[in-house]
Amino acid sequence: MHSTQNERINLITSSTLIVGIDIAKFKHVARAQDYHGVKLGKPISI
């Protein structure tokens, strides 16, 4: 799939869950947010 960043952004809907993961050397942290950018829950460390 060869899509541009703008095309991928247009695929985000009200039912989209966005999960960001910070990968570090010793401790990884994940956080979820909805399509508006509202944070859901607390970040989790792995």
C-alpha positions as CSV (number, residue, x, y, z in Angstrom):
1,M,0.0,0.0,0.0
2,H,1.6,3.3,-1.1
3,S,-0.5,5.9,0.6
4,T,0.5,9.4,1.7
5,Q,0.4,10.6,5.3
6,N,-2.7,12.7,4.5
7,E,-4.5,9.7,3.1
8,R,-3.8,7.7,6.3
9,I,-5.0,10.6,8.5
10,N,-8.3,10.6,6.5
11,L,-8.8,7.0,7.5
12,I,-9.1,7.9,11.2
13,T,-12.8,7.8,12.4
14,S,-14.7,8.0,15.7
15,S,-14.1,4.3,16.2
16,T,-10.3,4.5,15.8
17,L,-8.1,3.8,18.9
18,I,-4.6,5.2,18.6
19,V,-1.8,3.6,20.7
20,G,1.6,5.1,21.0
21,I,4.6,3.1,22.2
22,D,7.9,4.6,23.4
23,I,10.6,2.0,23.0
24,A,13.5,2.6,25.3
25,K,16.5,0.5,26.3
26,F,15.2,-0.7,29.6
27,K,11.6,0.5,30.0
28,H,8.9,0.8,27.4
29,V,5.8,2.9,27.8
30,A,2.4,2.6,25.9
31,R,-0.5,5.1,25.9
32,A,-3.9,5.0,24.2
33,Q,-6.0,7.9,22.9
34,D,-9.1,8.4,20.9
35,Y,-9.4,10.1,17.5
36,H,-9.6,13.6,19.2
37,G,-6.4,13.0,21.1
38,V,-8.1,12.5,24.4
39,K,-5.9,10.3,26.6
40,L,-7.6,7.0,27.7
41,G,-6.5,5.5,31.0
42,K,-3.0,5.7,32.4
43,P,0.2,4.9,30.5
44,I,1.5,1.4,31.1
45,S,5.2,0.4,31.5
46,I,6.4,-2.8,30.0
